[in-house]
Amino acid sequence: MKPRVRVQRGATLETPVKKKVSQRGTMADSSVQNILSRLMEEKHTFTYKKLVVPMSMRSPYWKYYGFPATEDGDILTKVKIVCVLCKAQLAYNKNTSNLRMHLQNRHAKELMELVAEHPPEIRPSHKQQQAQVQEEQEISPIRHTSNNSKQQKRTKCHRSLENTDSGFTKQGNVYFTQADGSIEIDGDLQFMSDPNISISNFTQDEETSSTIQIFSPPTAANPNVVLQQGSENNKNISDAIAEFLILDLQRADVVEGRGFQRLIATLRSPCEIPSKGRLVDEILPSMQCHLKESEQEFLQLFTGDYGITIEEWVSNNDESFLTFSVHYQHKTEPSLETRVMSTVHCPNSNGVDLHEYWTVFIDALFSEWHINANKVTAIVIATSCTELIQVLASKNFILVPCLMYSLQECASFLLSLSDVHPVLQKCRALLGLIHRHPTALASLRMQEPELQVDEPVVTDCPAIWMTTYQMLEQLSLRRALFPSVLENVTELSADQRLQLLLSEEEWTVVDDIVAALGPFKVAVLTLSEERFPLLSLLEPLLWQLCSSHLQDKDGDSLLVMKLKQILRDNLAAKYVNEDVRTLLRTSTMLDPRFKTLGYADEDVKEDVYERIQKSLEELYEQNPTSIEFSPTPNKKPRLSGMALLLGGVCETKGSVGLNDKAKLELDQFKSETSAPLDACPLQWWSHGSVKCPNLVHLARRYLTLPAAVMPAHRIPLPQALIFHERRKILAPDEADTLLFLNTNYHG
């Protein structure tokens, strides 16, 4: 029997040894005691760069653990192991009991996944074993016992692990993780938790093999973190990284960062991180190609109407890009689907005929996506590209300005006025100085709780007017704090601090700007609350803004009244086109929430009503078989007695004309109770199609267009700012692929 050594916290080393111990065992025990004594006498700190598991460790639990090792893979100590999930340090007891307990207590999800990959072996019961032995005896009365039977039985057990597909237990694999850390071992350490385990072999491996496979670290020439693993797991890692780039709109060169590589290796070890070149040249383009083919095949068979949107945005190097999207409704689901078709760089006019360029591009884009121009209800534009607008107008498309883009242009014009811009610049200078000075910023943060303000004050992003509005609003709430805050900036003289502070007149201008732009904020919040901000909402919002919220009120200063007048005029001027106004009114009347057009005159209502009725009649003519309310019998009806006696008294009419049928169905829609304001019009029409089976097709045509080029989840300020900042740093060669996948990918 081997001597057992148990080291407890703060205890001395005691080794009970029986008298009959071999000399070899005594020498081994003495060596172990020397090792333990040295560990207890002094503190050892091991700084490691990798967590390595030798090939001899066959238990699947080693997937989440490793021994601390050097950069070259040399194990520093086997007294402790480290969890790759949380970096917790555990004593190594020559078994896996504490490994499993740690996973069970701290990482239950990973333990469940591990158990699913490696289900425990179901051992037969005692009765089953006896029955099996009896059966073998009946088959072979003479049992041939082999000297290698035990080894064969053990090999069979390990073979079940070696043949798994997890990638962590195959023969020849080694687990390790790129990780930094340090381990301290001193005399107060209790590194044996199981008294039944002998530590006489602490200096040996579990088996004679001690081969460790180490792969070279990433270099500039080879940015991949190459770790040995099954191809299927590598594919999953590549897919997960591609999804990260797509969903969070990140540049592909993020995978070359050391921090990202360590993060991925820590979360899942071993793993292979694809290089930037492979992502840009293979993985992402392949995903885009397959997804584009699928969407194009669907649109080729789609027979409904489309809405097109065009969004202009500017990159970090002031290059302009245009993103083209298509919108349509599913016939079976009440939802508005959005698909990005292409993102293209706007060329300059140097040596390029822009009119010809955009003509060819639009024709090629529609042909590639199988879009019938006659099925395009309208195009919502958020761009100032004059040549493109002229090309689209020449093709007889109705061009509707995006509401969010219109609000941005109106607000930007207001903020550039001579009465406003100098004050705005002074506010930015004041806030920038405070953010650059740690003491002043700390003073501001300490005094803010007294004012009970909820939102922080941050410098604005001029490309998003809502950030400027929020900055001015928060500055106004803190105006009383700035004199004391600037006193902490000792580098400035009293006169310089006084020049930075806003005067009472300038604070009044700030309040006037906030008051004038307040209605715009309400409009943005209204759009963000909609599940699908449809074009039918646009005219009611414009009417509310121009006729009520932007009108002069009691207590308004002269500057506020001036600013409101500018906003009213600029906003109304963007929607003066008669075709646009007709489209807006038609879509609004087909919206069950606003079908009464309560804001419009009777003449306007009658005109819209007649236009819808005429469109419905045209729909009847195109599909005559779909409008019959009841089938007409082919055989001649039998003359009844009632018809024989009273046929001359009762007057019978001929078949109902198209005009009467259209009027009847339209009146049926008008007689229905208006939907509540928080209702979804697409959902309403999915249920109302039974009562208005033909008008629903017309509703789908006009309720296919969004009020803004961006989806609802991008309208709130935090999301809008995040998307804006991420999109503008995209590389020109990655913009089309990433923006396409960011919208269209639903993994």
N, C-alpha and C positions, 0 to 999 in steps of 0.2 A: 504494500500500500504506500502510495506516495504521500509525503508530508504535505499538509495544507497550511498555507500562510494566509492570514487574514489581517488586513491593515484597516484600522478604524480611525475615525477623525480624532486627532490629537493623541493617539495611543502609541505606545512603543511596539516595536516589532517582536512578536513572539512566535517561535517555530517549534511546536511540539513534534519531536521526532522519536519514533520508537527505536528500540535498541537494534532490532534487526533491519537495518537499512543498508543497502549495498553502497559500496564506495562511490560508484558512479552517480547514484542518486544523491549522495551526500555532497559531492562536488557540484552537481547541478543546483542543489538547493542553496549551497553556499554562494554560488554565482548570483542566484536570484536575490538572496539576502543582501548581497553587496549592492546590487542595482537598486533595490528598494531603500537601502540605507542612504545611498547617495541622493536619491530623490527626496528623502525625508529631511536630510540635513540642509539642503540648499534649494533655493527657488530656481527653477529653470523656465525660461521664456523662449518659446519656439515661434518664430515668425514664418508663416507659410504663404505660399503663392498658389498652391493647388491642393485639392482634396482628392487623394488617390486611393483606389481599392485594388489590391493585387488580384491576379487571376484566380487564386486559390479560394477566394471568398465567393462561394456559390449561392448563398442564400439570396433570394430576390429582395430582401429588406435592405441590402447594401445599395440598392438603387438611390437611396436618399441619404447616404452617409459616405464618409471618406476619412482616411488618415491624413493629417497635415503633412505636406511635402514641399520640397523646394520647387523652383521654377523648372528644374530639369526632371522632376518627378521622383526624387529620392525622398523616401518617407523619413520624417524627422523623429517621430515617436509613435509607438503603438499603445501608449498608456491611455490615450484619449482618442475619441473619434468625434467628428463634427457633423452635425445635421446640415445638409445643403439647403434645406428649406428655410430654417430660422437661425442658423449658425450657432445653435445650442451645442455645448460640449458635454459629451457623455463618457463615462468610464467604459473601457473595452474589457469585457469579461469572458472573452473566448466563446461567447454564444450570442444569440440574437434576441434574448428575452427582453433586455432593456431597449433594444432597437424597436421592437414591436410596441412596447409600452409607451415609448415616446411618441410614436406615430399615433397610437390610440388616443393619447391624452392631448396632443397638440395638433395633429394633422390627420383627423379622422377621414376626411375626403380622400386624401392620397392613399391611406391604408385600404379603404374600400376598393379603390381602383387597382391597387396592387393585388388584393385578394381575388378580384375578378380576373386579373391576368394570370394568376397562379393559384387556382383553387386548391385547397388542402386535399391531400390524399385520403381517401376514405378507406380506413383499415377494416378488414372483416372482423366480426365478433368472434368470441371464443368458440361458440357453437359452429359458426361457419368455417373456422379454421379446422376444427375436428372433422367436420363433414368433408372438407377438402382433402385432409390427410387420409381419411378412410377411402375416399374415391381413388386417390392415387395408389393406395395399397391394393385396391381391387384390380386396378389396371395393371400394375406391375408388382407382383408379389415380392420381387427382390429389388430393394431401393439401392440405387447406385449413388453413393455419396461422393461428391467431388470436393477436392481441396479448395476449389475456388468458388464454392457455392455462396459463401458470405460476400465475397467480392462481387460476384455476379448480381446478387440481390441489391447490394449498395449501388452498383453501376446502373441498374434499372431505375432506381429512384432518381439518380442524378440525370439519367437520360431524359426523363420526363421534363426536367427543367431545361436541359440543353436544347431540346427540340421546340421550345416555345417560340412564339413570334414577337415577343415583346422587345427584343433587341438588347436585353440586359442580362440574359443568362446563357447566351450561346457560347459555345466553346471558342476561346480565343479573345473574348471581349474583356474589356477593363473599363471600369467606371471612373471617371474623374471630372472635376469641375474646376474651372478657372475661378479662383476666389482668393482674396487677401484676408489675413487675420493673424492672430497670435494666440498662443496657448501658454498658460502658466501652470507649472506643476511644482508644488511645495510639500512640506511635511504635514500640512493639515489636510491633505487630500485623501479622501476615501475613494479609492479606485477599484475596490472589489465589493460588489453588492450581493454576490451569491456565495455563501460559505461552502457550498458543495462543489465549487469549481476550483481546480488546482491551478496555480500560477507558475508551476515549475517550467512551463514551456513558453513563458512570456517573450523570450527572445527568439522564438521560432514562429514560423507561419503555421496556418492550419494544416497545410500539407507541405511536402518537401519543395514544391515549386514556389519560387519567389520572383518569377519573371514579371516585370511591369512594363506595359506598353505605353510609351509616352509619344505624343504627337507634337510637332514643332509649333510654337506659338505663332499667332498671326503677324504678318509683316506687311510693309507697304506694298511689296510685290504680290503678296498673297493674302488679301484681307480676310479670307474665310477662316472661321474658327472650325477646324476640321476635327471632329471627334468621331471615333468609330461607333457606328450604330446601324441598325437595320434600315434598309432603304425606305421602308414604309414610314418609319418614325421621322426620318429626314424629310420626307415629303410633307408630313404633317407640320413640321416646324416651318418649312418654307411657305406652306399655305398660310400658317398663322401669322408669319411676318408680313406676307403680302396683304393679308386682311388688315393688319395694323396700319400699314401704309395707306391702304384704301380708305378705311373708315375714319382715320384721324387725319387724312390728307397730309401725310408726311413725305418729305423728299426721300429718295432711295438711298442717298449717301448717309442716312442716319445709321444704317447697318454697319458702317465702317467705324463708328465711334466706339471707343474702348468701353465707355460706360454702358452702352447698349449691349455689347457683346457679353460683358460680365453679368448684366441683368438676365439675359436669356439663358446663359450657362447656369446661373444660380436657380432660376425657376425650373429648368429642366436639364438635367445632365445625364448622359451625354447628349449632345445635339450638334447639328451642323447649321451654321448661319450662312445663307446664300450671299454672295458678293453683290455689290451694287450693279456691276455689269450684267450679272445673270438676271437680276431683278428687272433692270431696264430693258435688256435685250431679249429675254426669254419669258420669264414668269408672267410679268404684268401684261406685255403685249399678247401673250397666248390667252390669258383670261379675257382681255378685251376682245380679241378676235372671236372666241367662242360665244361670248355674250352678245356681241354685235350681230353675229349670224342668226342667233336665236331670235333676237328682237326684230331683225329685218324680215325674217320668215313670218313672224306674227303679223307685222304691219302689211306684208304683201297680201295676206288673206283678210285683213281687217277692212270692213266695208263702211264703218262709221265716219264721223267727222273728226277733224283734228283742230288743235290749237297750237300755234308755234310761238315760242318766246325767244328773244335775243337779249343777252345780257353782256354789257361791256364792262371790263375791269382792267385795272392797271397793275402791272407787276412792280417789283422793287426798283427796276432800272427804267421805269417810266415807259415801258412798252405796253401798248394796248392790245387786248385780246377780246374776242367775241365768243360766247358760248351759246350754241343753238340747241334748243330742246323742243320736244314734241309732247303734247298732252292729249289724252284721250280717255274715254270712259269705257269701263268694262260693261258689257251687256248683262252679265250675271251678278256683278258685285257693284254696290253703290260707292264707288271710289274713283277719284281722278288720278290716273297714272301719269307719271312724268318720266321721260327718258331723255337723257342728254345724247345728242347725236354727234356733235363735233365741237371742238374748241380750236379756233384758228387765230393766228397772229394777224393783226391789222397792218397791211403794208403801207408805207408812205408813198407819196405821190411822185417820188424821184424816178422818172423814167417808166412809170407804170400807169396804164390807163385804168384807173380804179373802177370806172363804170363797167368796162369790159370784164375786169377781174371779178367783180361781185356778181355780174350776170352769169358768168361761167360757173362760179362757185355755187350759187343757189340752184342752178339747173342740175349740177352734178350731185349736190346734197340730196335734193328731192328724188333724183333717180336712184341713188344708192339706197335710200330708205323706203323706196316704193310709195312715196307720198304723192297723192293726186292733188294738184293745186286747186281743183274745183271743190275738193272736200275740206279745204282749209277755211275755217270760219273767219279767222282774223289772226293777226300777228301782234303780240304784245311786245313792245320794244323798250329797252332801257339802254339806249345808245344815242350818241350824237354824231355818228358816222354819216355824213351827208350823202355820200355816193351810194352807200348801201340803202339808205332810206329812199333815194330816188329810184333805184333799181326795183325795190319792192313795190313802190307806188306805180311804176310803169307796168307791172304785172297785175295790177288791179287788186292788190291785197288791201284789206282794211287794216291800218296801222293804229293801234291803240297805245298811248303812252302808259308805261308801267306806273302805278300809283306811288310806289316807294321811290322810284326814280324821280318822279315829278316833285314829291315832297323834298327830296334831297336837293334838287336844283333850285327850288324856291327858297329853301332855308339857306343854301350857300349864297344865293344872291343877296338875301337880307343881311347875312353876316359880313358881306364884303362892302356894305354901305359906309360912307364916310362918317356917319354918326355912330356906327357900331364897331367897325374894325379896329380903331385905335384902342378902345376899351378892351376889346377881346385880346389884343396883343399884350396889353398890360397885365391882364389876368393870367395869361400863359407864362409871362416872365415871373410874376410873383409866385405862382405855384411851382414853376421849375426850380427857382432858387430854394424854396423850402424842401423840395424833394432831394436836392443835391446836398443839403446841409443836415447831417444826422441829428444835431442837437435841436435845430428848429423843428424838424419833423417829429422828433420825440416829444417836444413841447406841445405840438399840435395834437398828437395822439392822446396825450395825457388830459388835455382840456376838452376833447370831443365828447366824452361821456356826460359832461354837465349839460350839453345841448341836446342830448338824446337823439342824435342823428343816426340813421340806420346805414346809409351807404357811404363808402369812402369817397374822398375827393381825389380824382386822378386827372392827369393831363389828357386833353381830348385828342381824337383822331379826326382831322378835318374831313376825311373822305366819308365819315359817317356823322351826320349832323346831330344825331341823338347823343353822341358822346360830348359834343360841345354844349348842348342843352343841359346835360347832366352836370358837367363841370361848372357851368355858371350857376346852376341851381344850388349845388353844394357849397360853392364859394359864398353865395349870398347868405346861406344859413350860418356860416362861420365868420362873418365879417367882423364881429366883435373880438375875435381871437387873434387876428393877424398883427395888431400892434405889439402885443406881448410876445408873440412868436418870433417876430423879427428882431426883438431885443437879444435873442440868443445868437444872432449872426453878428459876432463881434468884429468881423472883418470889414463891415460896412460902417460908415459914419452915420451920424444922426440924420444929416441931410439926405444921404443916399437911401436910408431906410424910409424916410418920408416920401421920397420920389417913387418908391416902389408901391407904397400903400395907395389904395384907391380913395379918391375924394368922395364926398357925399353925392355929388352930381354923377360921378362915374358909377357908384353903387346903384343909383337910380336907373342909369342906362342898363345895367345888368338885370335889374328887376323887370324893366320894360321888355327886354329881349325874352326873358323867361315867360312873361305874360303873353307875348305875341305868339310864341312858338308852342305854347301849351296845347292848343287845339290839335296841332300836328301830332303831338305825343299821344293824344286820345285816339286819333285815327290809326296810328301804328299799333296801339294796344288792341283796338278792335280787330284789326287784321290778324294779329297773333293769336287771338282767342278762337278764331275760326279753324275748324279742322281742314277745310278746303276753302281758302279765300278766293271765291269765284268773282268773275267780272260783274255778276249781277249785284254785287255789293258796292261797286264803285260809284255809280251815280247817286245812290242814297247818301253815301259818305260825302261826296262832293257837295251835295245840296245842303247837308247839315253844316259843313264847314263854311261854305260861302254865305249861307243865309242866316246862320245863327252864331256859331262859335267865333267866327272871324269878324263879326259885326261889332261896332263900338258899344261899349257898356259904360254905365255910370262909374265914374272914378278913373277911367282910362286917361292917361296923360296924352299930351299931343304926340309924343314919340310913339306910344303904343298904337294910337289911332293911325298914324302914318304907316307903321310897320304892318298892321293888319290890312290896310288898303293895298299895300304892295303884294302881300301874300294872296289876297283875294284875286287881284287882277292877273298875277302870274299863273295862278293855279287854273283859273277859268280859261285863260288863253290857250292852255295846252289841250283842251277838249272842245274846241269850237268847230271842228270839222263835222259837217252834218251827217256823214256816213257813220262816224264814230258815235255821235250822240244817238242816232237811230239804233245802232247795235247795242249800246248801253241800255237804252229804254226797253228794247225787246227782251234782252236777257233778264232785266229786272222784273218785267211783267211775268215772265215764265218762272221766276223764283216764287215759290208758294208763300214766302214771308212778305214780299213786297209787291204782290200782283195787283194790288189796288192802285199803285202809283199815287199814294196819298199826297205827295209833294208836287204833283204836276197839275196843269190846267186840264179842263175837260176836253179841249180841242186836242191836246197832246195825247191824252188817254185814248180818245177815239181813233186818232191816227195810228197809234201803236196797235190797237185792237184790230183795225182793218188790215194792217200789214201781217200780223200773225195769222189772221183768217185766210188771207191770200196765200201765204206760205203753206198753210195746212191744206188748202185746195190743191196746190201744186204737188204736195206730197201724195194726196189721193190719186191724182192723175198718173203719177209715176208708179204707184203700187195699187192698182184698182182692186186686186184680189184681197188685200189686207184690210179693206175698209167696209166690207159688207157686214152689216149687223146681223143678218140672218140669211141663210142660203135661199135662193129662189128655186122653187120646184120646176122641173122640166115638163112634167106631165100636166095635162089640162085638169084643173080641179073639178070635182063632181058638183053639180048644181044642187044645193040643198033646198029644202022646203022653205026655209026662212028667206033665202035669196029669191025664190020664185014668187012669193007673196009680197014681200016688202022691198024688193030690189030697186024699184023706182023711187021709193021714199028716202032711202039711205044713199048719201052722196059719197062716192069713193074717189080717192086721189091717186094720181100716178105715183111712180117711184120718186123717192126723195132725191133732190139734186145735190151736187157736190157742195154748193154754197150753203144749203140748209144743213147738211151733215157737218160741215166744218163749224158753222155757227152753233149747232147743237152741242158739239163736243167742247168747244171753247166756253160756252155758257156753263156747261157742267163743271169745268175747271174753276170758273169764276165764282160759282155758287158754293164751292167747298170753303170751309173755314180756313182762314189764313194760318199758316204754320207759325209757331212761336219763334222769336228771334234767335234762340239758341238751337233751333232745329237745323239739321243738315238737309239742304234741298235735294241732294242726290239720294239720300235715304228716303225722303218723302216721295220722290218720283218712282222709286223702286216698288213702293206699295200702291201708288196712285195710277200705275200703268193699267190697272184693270178697268178703272172708270174712264180713263182717257188713253185708250190703246194706241192712238195715232199721234196725239199731241206729245206723247212722251218722246217720240223720235225727234220732234222739233226742239223739245227741251234739252235733249242730249246735245243737239247741235250748238245751242247758245250757252249751255252751262258747262262747256268743255274748256273754256278759257279761264285762266287765273287772273286775279286782279293785279298780281305782282309776278315778276319773273322768278323770284325766289320762293321756295316752299315755306309753309307756315312755321316749321321748326327753325328756320333761319331768320325770321323776322325779329324776335326779341333781341334786345341790345347785347346781352352777353354772348349769345350764339352768333349773332351777326358779326361782332367784333372778332371772335375766335376764327370764324371762317374767313373773314377778310384778311387777317394777319397770316393765316396759313396759306391761303391761295396766292397771295402776292409774292411769296418767296419760292414758289414752284419754279423749277428749271423749265425753260421754254420747250425742251424736248420731252418733258414729262407731263406737261400741263394737260394735254389732250387725253392721255391715257388715264391719269389719276382722276381728273374731273369726270370722265366718262364712268369709271368704275365706282367712284364715290357716290354717284347718284343711282346707277343702274344695278350695282352689285347688291344682292340680298342673300348673303351667305348664312 
